[in-house]
Amino acid sequence: MQRIDAHQHFWKFDPVRDSWINSDMSVIARDFLPNDLLPLLQRNNIDGTVLVQTCHTDEDNRFMLDLADQHSFIKGVVGWVNLQSIRVEDKLKYYHEHHPKMKGFRHVLQADPDDQLMLRDSFKNGISLLNKYNFTYDILIYPKHLKHAAKLVAEFPDQKFVVDHLAKPLIKTKEIDEWKRDIEALSKHLNVYCKVSGMLTEADWYSWKTDDFTPYLDTVFNAFSINRVMYGSDWPVCKLAGGYNRALEILQIYTSRFSENEQAQFYGGNAIEFYNLTE
């Protein structure tokens, strides 16, 4: 079974567009393109990736899809569409018909000033159309949004959702109780998966220990089961707190308790099934 990194990014750095990259993040304030990532994939026997959006523009979609056309290791793209637009179905139909590597969509909900944007009728109208075109939806949120996310996914039981980065628990301050309760509640909806990604940057960037992540990993693996969790590097953002190899090493240590077949599911099989990836 192919090994898939289900969450990575590329960008040509623009300090205005990419203003989320602040002065503390200078290590990622530059271009990141396929040739930067390929050696890391080869070193870690990763066969393919899912390339995920970082900004809300059609231009970013074109940039990612062009890279996917040029590089066979990019098995799928998670782009962006304005789900609240009255023309959203036209966009979905276009991507479905012309870009088979477009597998799903995401909105940076964590940064939106409206904490309940995902529950607005206009937003849900867009969500309601995704399954018609076999598109998935990545939920990028903070712990405070988990209760809203549970309401959203309950309304669309046939829509495939995946929570990015464990919903960003507060690992640095070791806060877990409320997040644990809410992520467990969300996991009861069987149409929801969880990306085990982005943990390093939620911990102390400079002094985290492998054991810091264990309670959070225990929670998501127990809640979602081995069938609904998938590996993602969150590269190059993970460079802020250790980089690709160290982020993967944490998970390799943790998943060594699982059978070979279960590890194959986590490191590829679940992502292939969820995103309908092909060779």
C-alpha positions in Angstrom: 0.0 0.0 0.0 1.3 3.5 -0.8 2.4 5.7 2.0 0.7 9.1 1.8 1.5 12.4 3.5 -2.1 13.7 3.6 -1.3 17.3 4.5 1.5 19.5 3.1 1.8 22.9 1.4 3.6 24.8 -1.3 3.8 28.5 -1.8 5.7 31.3 -3.5 6.1 33.6 -0.5 4.2 36.9 -0.6 4.6 38.9 2.6 1.2 40.7 2.0 -0.8 37.7 1.0 1.0 35.4 3.5 0.7 37.8 6.4 -0.1 34.9 8.8 3.7 34.2 8.6 4.8 36.6 11.3 8.2 37.8 12.5 8.6 34.7 14.6 8.3 32.5 11.6 11.2 33.7 9.4 12.3 30.1 8.7 9.2 29.6 6.5 9.1 33.1 5.0 10.4 32.0 1.6 9.3 29.9 -1.4 8.6 26.2 -0.8 8.2 24.1 -4.0 8.3 20.4 -4.9 12.0 20.0 -5.2 12.3 21.2 -1.6 10.0 18.4 -0.4 11.0 15.5 -2.6 14.2 14.6 -0.7 12.3 14.3 2.5 9.6 12.1 0.9 12.3 9.8 -0.5 14.2 9.6 2.7 11.0 8.6 4.6 9.6 6.3 1.9 6.6 8.5 1.3 5.0 7.7 -2.1 2.6 10.6 -2.5 1.0 13.7 -0.9 -2.1 15.7 -0.6 -1.4 19.4 -1.3 -3.5 21.7 0.8 -4.4 25.4 0.2 -3.1 28.2 2.3 -5.1 31.2 0.9 -8.6 31.9 -0.4 -8.0 32.6 -4.1 -8.6 30.9 -7.4 -5.0 31.7 -8.3 -3.8 29.5 -5.5 -6.0 26.6 -6.8 -4.4 27.1 -10.3 -0.9 27.2 -8.7 -1.5 23.9 -6.9 -3.2 22.1 -9.8 -0.4 23.1 -12.1 2.1 21.6 -9.7 0.0 18.5 -9.4 0.0 18.1 -13.2 3.8 18.5 -13.3 4.6 16.2 -10.3 3.1 12.7 -10.0 3.8 12.4 -6.3 1.0 15.0 -5.7 -1.9 12.6 -5.7 -4.6 15.1 -4.7 -5.3 18.8 -4.0 -7.5 20.4 -1.3 -8.3 23.8 -2.7 -10.7 26.6 -1.8 -14.0 27.8 -3.2 -16.3 30.4 -1.8 -19.0 28.2 -0.4 -21.3 31.1 0.2 -21.3 32.2 -3.4 -24.5 31.7 -5.4 -22.2 30.4 -8.2 -20.5 27.9 -6.0 -22.0 24.9 -7.9 -20.6 26.2 -11.2 -17.1 26.1 -9.6 -17.6 22.6 -8.2 -18.8 21.3 -11.5 -15.8 22.9 -13.3 -13.2 21.3 -10.9 -15.0 18.0 -11.1 -15.0 17.9 -14.9 -11.6 19.4 -15.6 -9.3 18.7 -12.7 -9.4 15.1 -11.4 -6.7 15.8 -8.8 -8.9 18.3 -7.1 -10.2 16.1 -4.3 -11.8 18.5 -1.8 -11.9 22.0 -0.3 -11.1 24.0 2.8 -11.7 27.4 4.4 -9.5 28.8 7.0 -12.3 28.8 9.6 -9.8 29.2 12.5 -9.0 32.7 11.3 -12.5 33.9 10.5 -13.9 36.6 12.9 -17.2 34.8 12.9 -16.8 31.7 15.0 -20.0 30.3 13.7 -19.5 30.9 10.0 -19.7 27.1 9.4 -23.3 27.1 10.7 -24.6 30.0 8.5 -27.1 28.9 5.9 -25.1 30.4 3.1 -22.0 28.3 4.1 -24.0 25.1 4.6 -25.5 25.6 1.2 -22.1 25.2 -0.3 -21.3 22.2 2.0 -24.6 20.6 0.8 -23.3 20.5 -2.8 -19.9 18.9 -2.2 -20.9 15.3 -2.0 -22.8 15.6 -5.4 -19.4 16.1 -7.0 -17.5 13.6 -4.7 -15.6 16.4 -2.9 -14.3 16.1 0.7 -14.1 18.9 3.2 -11.2 19.7 5.5 -12.2 21.4 8.8 -9.5 23.8 10.0 -10.5 25.0 13.4 -9.4 25.7 17.0 -10.8 23.8 20.0 -13.4 26.6 20.6 -15.0 25.6 17.3 -15.4 21.9 17.9 -19.0 22.2 19.2 -20.0 24.1 16.1 -18.2 21.5 13.9 -20.2 18.7 15.5 -23.4 20.5 14.6 -22.2 20.9 11.0 -21.2 17.3 10.4 -24.5 16.1 11.9 -26.5 17.9 9.3 -24.5 16.2 6.4 -24.1 12.5 7.4 -23.2 11.6 3.8 -20.5 14.2 3.4 -16.9 13.2 4.2 -15.2 15.6 6.6 -11.7 15.5 8.1 -10.5 17.6 11.0 -7.1 19.1 10.3 -4.3 19.1 13.0 -6.5 17.5 15.7 -8.3 20.8 15.9 -5.1 22.4 17.3 -5.2 21.4 21.0 -3.3 23.6 23.4 -0.3 21.2 23.8 2.1 23.9 24.9 0.1 24.6 28.1 -1.0 20.9 28.4 -4.7 21.8 28.3 -6.7 18.8 27.3 -10.0 18.2 29.2 -12.4 20.4 27.2 -10.7 19.6 23.9 -10.8 15.9 24.7 -14.5 16.0 25.5 -15.4 17.9 22.3 -13.2 15.9 19.9 -14.6 12.7 21.3 -18.1 14.0 20.7 -17.2 15.0 17.1 -15.7 11.6 16.5 -19.0 9.9 17.1 -20.1 11.1 13.7 -18.7 8.3 11.4 -18.4 10.6 8.4 -15.6 12.5 10.2 -11.9 11.6 10.0 -8.9 13.2 11.8 -5.5 14.3 10.4 -2.8 13.5 12.9 -0.7 16.5 11.8 0.4 19.9 13.0 1.2 18.9 16.5 4.7 20.3 16.8 3.5 23.9 16.2 0.9 23.6 19.0 3.6 22.5 21.5 6.5 24.6 22.8 8.5 25.1 19.5 11.9 24.9 21.2 11.5 22.5 24.2 8.8 20.0 23.4 9.3 16.4 24.4 7.9 13.3 22.7 5.8 12.5 25.7 4.0 15.9 25.5 2.0 14.5 22.6 1.0 11.1 24.0 -2.3 12.1 25.8 -3.5 13.9 22.6 -2.5 10.9 20.4 -4.2 8.5 22.8 -7.4 10.6 22.6 -7.7 10.8 18.8 -6.6 7.2 18.1 -9.1 5.9 20.7 -11.9 8.2 19.5 -11.6 7.8 15.8 -10.1 4.3 15.7 -7.3 3.3 13.3 -9.8 3.4 10.4 -10.4 7.2 10.6 -7.0 8.7 11.3 -4.4 9.7 8.7 -0.8 10.9 8.7 0.0 14.4 7.6 3.3 16.3 8.0 2.0 19.9 7.8 5.3 20.7 6.0 6.8 23.3 5.7 5.0 24.8 8.7 6.4 22.0 10.8 9.9 23.5 10.2 9.0 26.0 12.9 9.3 23.4 15.6 11.6 20.6 14.4 10.9 19.7 10.8 9.6 16.8 8.7 11.8 14.0 10.1 11.2 14.8 13.8 7.5 15.2 13.3 7.3 11.8 11.6 9.5 10.2 14.2 7.0 11.0 17.0 4.3 9.2 15.1 6.5 6.3 14.2 7.3 5.7 17.8 3.7 6.0 18.8 2.3 3.8 16.0 4.9 1.0 16.6 2.3 -0.5 18.9 -0.1 -1.2 16.0 0.0 -4.1 13.6 1.6 -3.8 10.2 -1.8 -3.6 8.5 -3.0 -0.9 10.9 0.1 1.2 10.3 -0.5 0.8 6.6 -4.0 2.3 7.1 -2.7 5.2 9.1 0.2 6.0 6.8 -1.7 5.7 3.5 -4.8 3.5 3.3 -7.1 5.9 5.0 -6.0 8.9 3.0 -6.4 7.0 -0.2 -9.9 5.9 0.7 -10.9 9.3 2.1 -9.6 11.4 -0.8 -10.2 8.8 -3.5 -6.6 8.9 -4.6 -5.3 7.1 -7.6 -1.9 6.1 -8.9 
